[in-house]
Structures are given as structure tokens and as C-alpha cells.
């Protein structure tokens, strides 16, 4: 997810603001320390412009 965010030129602060979460919470998501609801995954995917499933699968 960090790579997607960076490729779109967004800082953690910018994306966190768009999602209505704290930058600290977003950092925890990026590190895999937070569990998300499916609604949260959908909102995050929408902001990043990707399909939700791409956030749920690991890259090879």
C-alpha cells in the first residue's frame, strides 16, 4: 500500500486526511499492524484508485 500511495504522490498525512484517520493510524495500516474492516479497505482502495482486492492480496 505504501508504494501505491507514493506512486500517486501522496504523503501519509494527505491520504490520512482524505480517509478521515490520523497519520499514525495510516502508518499502522501500512506496517500491517492494524486490522481493517471491509468498508475501510473499500474506502482506501477508492482513494488510491485501485480495486479493493489488490489491497488484500500480496505481490509476488
Rosetta constraint file for C-alpha pairs under 8 A:
AtomPair CA 1 CA 5 HARMONIC 6.25 0.50
AtomPair CA 1 CA 30 HARMONIC 6.14 0.50
AtomPair CA 1 CA 55 HARMONIC 6.80 0.50
AtomPair CA 2 CA 6 HARMONIC 6.10 0.50
AtomPair CA 2 CA 30 HARMONIC 5.98 0.50
AtomPair CA 3 CA 7 HARMONIC 5.93 0.50
AtomPair CA 4 CA 8 HARMONIC 6.42 0.50
AtomPair CA 4 CA 48 HARMONIC 6.75 0.50
AtomPair CA 5 CA 9 HARMONIC 6.60 0.50
AtomPair CA 5 CA 10 HARMONIC 5.52 0.50
AtomPair CA 5 CA 11 HARMONIC 7.22 0.50
AtomPair CA 5 CA 12 HARMONIC 7.81 0.50
AtomPair CA 5 CA 15 HARMONIC 7.69 0.50
AtomPair CA 5 CA 48 HARMONIC 6.53 0.50
AtomPair CA 6 CA 10 HARMONIC 5.57 0.50
AtomPair CA 6 CA 11 HARMONIC 6.94 0.50
AtomPair CA 8 CA 48 HARMONIC 7.46 0.50
AtomPair CA 10 CA 14 HARMONIC 5.92 0.50
AtomPair CA 10 CA 15 HARMONIC 6.23 0.50
AtomPair CA 11 CA 15 HARMONIC 6.33 0.50
AtomPair CA 12 CA 16 HARMONIC 5.84 0.50
AtomPair CA 12 CA 23 HARMONIC 5.74 0.50
AtomPair CA 12 CA 26 HARMONIC 6.77 0.50
AtomPair CA 12 CA 27 HARMONIC 7.09 0.50
AtomPair CA 13 CA 17 HARMONIC 6.11 0.50
AtomPair CA 13 CA 22 HARMONIC 7.63 0.50
AtomPair CA 13 CA 23 HARMONIC 5.18 0.50
AtomPair CA 14 CA 18 HARMONIC 6.37 0.50
AtomPair CA 15 CA 19 HARMONIC 6.17 0.50
AtomPair CA 15 CA 47 HARMONIC 7.67 0.50
AtomPair CA 16 CA 20 HARMONIC 5.92 0.50
AtomPair CA 16 CA 21 HARMONIC 5.03 0.50
AtomPair CA 16 CA 22 HARMONIC 5.63 0.50
AtomPair CA 16 CA 23 HARMONIC 5.25 0.50
AtomPair CA 16 CA 26 HARMONIC 6.08 0.50
AtomPair CA 17 CA 21 HARMONIC 6.22 0.50
AtomPair CA 17 CA 22 HARMONIC 7.13 0.50
AtomPair CA 17 CA 23 HARMONIC 7.75 0.50
AtomPair CA 18 CA 47 HARMONIC 7.55 0.50
AtomPair CA 19 CA 43 HARMONIC 7.15 0.50
AtomPair CA 19 CA 44 HARMONIC 7.02 0.50
AtomPair CA 19 CA 47 HARMONIC 7.62 0.50
AtomPair CA 21 CA 25 HARMONIC 6.47 0.50
AtomPair CA 21 CA 26 HARMONIC 6.88 0.50
AtomPair CA 22 CA 26 HARMONIC 6.38 0.50
AtomPair CA 23 CA 27 HARMONIC 6.09 0.50
AtomPair CA 24 CA 28 HARMONIC 6.35 0.50
AtomPair CA 25 CA 29 HARMONIC 6.41 0.50
AtomPair CA 25 CA 34 HARMONIC 7.75 0.50
AtomPair CA 26 CA 30 HARMONIC 6.30 0.50
AtomPair CA 27 CA 31 HARMONIC 6.26 0.50
AtomPair CA 28 CA 32 HARMONIC 6.16 0.50
AtomPair CA 28 CA 33 HARMONIC 5.01 0.50
AtomPair CA 28 CA 34 HARMONIC 5.61 0.50
AtomPair CA 29 CA 33 HARMONIC 5.82 0.50
AtomPair CA 29 CA 34 HARMONIC 4.98 0.50
AtomPair CA 29 CA 35 HARMONIC 7.37 0.50
AtomPair CA 29 CA 36 HARMONIC 7.92 0.50
AtomPair CA 36 CA 40 HARMONIC 5.81 0.50
AtomPair CA 36 CA 41 HARMONIC 6.41 0.50
AtomPair CA 37 CA 41 HARMONIC 6.39 0.50
AtomPair CA 38 CA 42 HARMONIC 6.15 0.50
AtomPair CA 39 CA 43 HARMONIC 6.23 0.50
AtomPair CA 40 CA 44 HARMONIC 6.08 0.50
AtomPair CA 41 CA 45 HARMONIC 6.03 0.50
AtomPair CA 41 CA 52 HARMONIC 6.19 0.50
AtomPair CA 41 CA 55 HARMONIC 7.30 0.50
AtomPair CA 42 CA 46 HARMONIC 6.12 0.50
AtomPair CA 42 CA 52 HARMONIC 5.47 0.50
AtomPair CA 43 CA 47 HARMONIC 6.32 0.50
AtomPair CA 44 CA 48 HARMONIC 6.25 0.50
AtomPair CA 44 CA 52 HARMONIC 7.92 0.50
AtomPair CA 45 CA 49 HARMONIC 5.88 0.50
AtomPair CA 45 CA 50 HARMONIC 5.13 0.50
AtomPair CA 45 CA 51 HARMONIC 5.90 0.50
AtomPair CA 45 CA 52 HARMONIC 5.13 0.50
AtomPair CA 45 CA 55 HARMONIC 7.08 0.50
AtomPair CA 46 CA 50 HARMONIC 6.30 0.50
AtomPair CA 46 CA 51 HARMONIC 7.46 0.50
AtomPair CA 46 CA 52 HARMONIC 7.73 0.50
AtomPair CA 50 CA 54 HARMONIC 6.87 0.50
AtomPair CA 51 CA 55 HARMONIC 7.45 0.50
AtomPair CA 52 CA 56 HARMONIC 6.91 0.50
AtomPair CA 53 CA 57 HARMONIC 6.38 0.50
AtomPair CA 54 CA 58 HARMONIC 7.85 0.50
